[in-house]
Amino acid sequence: MADSGITVSKDKAMQKLAEDTVDAIRSTFDVPLNYRPVHAKGQLVKGTFTPSKDASKISKAPIFSNPSTPLVMRYSTDTGFKDLPDNGENGSRGFAIRFMLSKNESGHPNFDIVTNNAYGFIVSTGEEFLEQFKAMKAGKMDEFLENRPHAKYFQANQAPAHSYSFATEQWHGIHAFKFINGEGKERFFRWRIVPWQGVMKHSKEDAQKQSKNYQFDDLEWRLTHNKPIKYRLLAQLAEEDDPTTDSTKVWPETNEFADMGEIVIDKLWSFDEGTPPGEELKKIFYNPYPHDIEGIDASDDPLIAVRDVVYQLSGGVRRGHNDLPAQQAVR
């Protein structure tokens, strides 16, 4: 990574940590340079966000005052294995959303939400995140977990089960962010995306009976048979004593949830589209840091800043290899 020529952060320690992290992840999974180092298997889709009537009172972000906003989203499986089976041991999935505030899908200004189906997160700092992948590579995850009680608890109790479908999956934001409304009032929150159909999960045994690509096959069938997927975008609002700088600390489910609007997904976005075909799709990388939007700001969670640099580095490397053939989960 050091010879890639990509410098994202002026903070040399942050740049080095991000470079080491991307290198460690790619090495762990032996990921081709034209694929994402984690969540390598995925599918881009398109849709629309429509805000709730009261969302603009909570945040002055334009996505809550505009009548609607086009979306480019990506469903994905965990790890850097681009052929990870949907019915395997790993039930972790990702869902990233780009709110199209410009006409350029892969550029700026746009706003992203990055979520997964786990509840909470396994570590709280970038340094621990790097150590996790070093432990995976060295075959020392048991030792890593023994030395970190929360990580061990997370693996045993908060790792996600396999959903029936992406349409029946609930998604969680890892970090706390901050809303700012038109009057300057601030409120910390975490994203929550809830399926209209309700959450439905397989047991581990039943998941193994499904086909290798069952979740992405279901996604393709729905979106090619006029069966849109719908979610409510919620914000879990922080109470006074809720921690906002530690992604491992979940908040009480008794907290207030604000309804921010509806997400509707109605189209697959395939690599045979565009001129040249697939170019814009290959350029897209999502970023959890809210760079280009007013009314939503980052908290002081240290992991957000690290992920910001990691995602930009990784995306830059991938864009440098866009001439190589790539595939999505729906082929």
N, C-alpha and C positions, 0 to 999 in steps of 0.2 A: 504493500500500500504506500510505503514511503516514497517510492519512485513513480507514483501515479501523477504527481504534479498537482494534485487537488488539495488546496488549502481552504478550509472553511472557517476555522476559528483562529483569531489572533492570539488567543490563549494557548501557548505552546503545550502546556500540560493537558488541556482539554483536547487539542488536536491529536496529541500522541495517544491519549486514552481511546479516542474514537477510532483512530487507525488500528490500534492493537485489537480493539473489539471486532471491527469488521474482518480483520485478518484471522482472528481466532474463530469466528463463526464460519467463514468460508472454509477454513482448514478442517474444522470439525465435520462439516457435511460434504466437503469436496464439491462445492457449488461452482458450476460454470460461471464465467465472469459476466455473461449476459442475462443471468437470473438473479433475483433477489437472494441475499444470503440467508434470510429466514422468510417464511411464508412464500417459498419459491413456487409452490403449486397454487394457482389461483385463476380467477375469471373476472374480467371486467364487465360491468353492466351499467345501464343508464336508467335514469328516472327523474323524479321531480320532488322537491320539498315545498310544502305549503305550511306557512307558520300558523300557529293558533292565534286567536284574536287578542290574547293578552301577552303574547311573547315579547312584543316591542316595549311593554312597560318594564320588563325585567332587564332587557339589554337593548342598547341602541345599534347593535350589529345589523347591517343591511339585510341579512338573510331573514330577519324577523319583521322587517318593515316592508320589504318587497312582497308583492302578491304571491310570487313563487320564484324558485331558483332551480335551474337545471342541475342535475347531479351526475357525476361519474364515480362509480363505486367499484370496489374489488372485494370479492370473497376469497378466502385463502385458507390453506391448512398450515399448521405449525411446521417448524424446522426448515432446513435448506434442501430437503429431498424433494425434487420437483415431481416425483411420481409417488409420493406418500399415499398409501391407500386410505380411502375414507373409512373403511371398516377395520382399520388396524387398531393397535393399542392406544394411539394418541388421538384423543378427542378434541384437542385444542384447535380453535379456528379463529380467523381474523376477519374483520369487516371494516374497511376504510371508506370514507365518504369524502368526495371533493365537491364543494359548493362552487359552481361555476360563476364567479364574479367577473370573469372576462370571457372572451370567445376562444381562448387558447387553453385546451384541456391540460397541456403539460407545462404551462407557464404560470405567470403571476399577473395581476393579483387574483388569487383564489384562496379558499379557506378549507382546511381539512379537519376531519374528525377521525381518529384512529382508535379502534376498539378491539376487544377480543371477548371470547365467551367465558373466560375465567373470572372469578370474583376476587378482586384484589390482585396482588403481584407477588412474585417469589422473592425479590430483593428490592432494596430501597435506594441503592447508589449505583453509579456507573462502574465503579471499581468492583463491586460484588457481581455485577452483570458479567463483566469480563472474566472474573474468577470462575463463574458458573460454566462458561464455555471451555475454559482451560480444563476444568475438572471433567467435563464430558469427553473432551479429546483424550485425556489421560486415563479414562476409565475409573475416575475417582469420585463419582457423584455421591456414592454412599458416604464417603468421608466429608464431602462438601455439605451434605444435608445434616450429618451428625453435629457439625460445628456451627450450624445455623438453625436453631430450633424453629424459627418461623418458616424457613424454607421447607423443613421436614414436615411441618404441620400442613403447609400449603399443598405439597405433593400428595399428602394422605387425605386431605379434606376439601380442598378448594379447586383441585384440577377438574376440568369440565368433562361431563359425559357426552356421548354422541347424540346429536339431535336427530329427529326423524328427517328433518329438512332444514335448509337455511331459513325457510319461512316460519319455522317453529323454534328458532333460536333467539335467546336474549343476549344482548351485547353490552359490555361495560367499558367505560373509560377508565384507564389506569390512574390518571393524575387528577388533581384538583386544578380547576381553572377559576377565573374570576369574571363575573358579569359586571358591566358598568352600564347604567341606564342613562337616559337623557338628562336626568337631574343630578348625575354624578354619584348616585348611590351604588355601592359595591356589594357583591354577595358571592362568596365562594361556592363552587358546585362541582359535581362530577356527572359526566354523561351516562345515560342509561337508554338503551334502545330496546323497545318491547314489541314483540310480534303481535299482530292483530289476531292471529289464529290461536295464540297462547303458546306457552313453552311445552314441548313434548320431547321426551328423551328416551333413547333405547337403554336397556341394561347392557352391560359389557358383552354378555353372551348373545343377546339379540343383535347387537351392532355387528358382531363378527359374522352373522348370517347374511348380512346385506352384501350387495355387490361392491366391487373394489372402488367404483366411482359413483356410488349411489347418491351422494348429496349433490354433486355437480350434474349428474344425469337428471335428477329431479329439477334442478335449477333450469337446465336447458328445456325440459319438457314444459314447465310452467310458462316460461317466457316465449316459447314458440307456439303456445296454445292459448294465448290471451288470458293467462292466469297470473296477473301481477301480484307481487309480494308487497305487503304493507306493514309498516312499523309506526309506532309513536315514538318521537324523539322527546325524551324526558331529561330533566336536570334534577339530580338529587342535591338539594340545597343544604349547605353546611350549617350546623348549629355552632354556637360560640366556642365550645371546647373541642370541636372535631379537628383532628390534625390535617393540615393541608400541605405538608412538606414530606410526607412519607407514604409512598404508594402501597406499602404492605398493610397499612392500617385502614380497614374498611369502616364505613360509618354505619350507625344504627339504621335499620330498615324502618324505624318509626319517624325518620326525618321526612320533611315535606318534599314531595316531588312536584315540580312544575312541568306542565304540559307545554312543550315548545313548538309542536307541530307534527305533521305527517310526512313520512317518507314513502313514496310509491316507486317500485322498481318494475319496469315493463319491457326492457330490451336488453338482449345480449349485445356486447360490443366485441366484434371478432377481428382477428388479425388480417382478414382480407378486405377491410374497409380502409378508406383514406388514400391519399396520393403522396408518396408511394404507399402501398398497402402496409398497414401495421406500424408505420413510423411513429405516429402520435401515441399509440398504445404503449410502445416500447419505452418512450421517453418518460412516461408518468411515474413519479414516485411520490408517495404521501409523506406528510410531515406532521407530527403531533403538536409542534410548536405553532401558536397562532401569530404568524408574522404579519399578515396582510389584511387585518380586519380590525375595525374599531368596535368597542363594546364587548370584546372578549380578550382577556389577558391571561398570561401564564401565572401560576403560583410560583413560590420559591422552592418547589420540589426539585432537588438537584438532578433527578433522573430525566426530567424534561429537557434540560439543556444538553445533556449527553446524547439523548436520542435525537435531538435536533441535528447535531453534528454528524452522528452516525448515519442517519438517513440521507443527509446530503452527500456525504462521502460515498456511500453505497450506491446512491442513484447516479452520481457522477461516473463511477466506474462502469456501471451497467450501460449508461448512455454512450460511453466510449467503445462499446462492443455491440452496438445495435445492428451492425452488419451481419452478425451471426444469427442463424435461425433460432427462433424460440417458439414455444407452444403454450397455449392456455389449457386449462383443465377440460374445457369443452372443445373438442377437436373435430 
